[in-house]
């Protein structure tokens, strides 16, 4: 196990920033995965069962997914700089 105090003492500013950044990225990836699952479920309900309301929910999930994927791309590019 890594000694956190020693780790933070050696590289305090960069490490704290990276820890915060990666936690935010983890949350974003979890949100994207949840939206993908919601889209899949609603799209299937529309196609298989002909549920019109599910189609509206699938379209809404697709829009939210696009926004989050763009946000992920921006964060990913910023992490490599």
Secondary structure by P-SEA (a helix, b strand, c coil): ccaaaaaaaaccaaaaaaaaaaaaaaaaaaaaaaaaaaaaaaaaaaaacccaaaaaaaaaaaaaaaaaaaaaaaaaaaaac
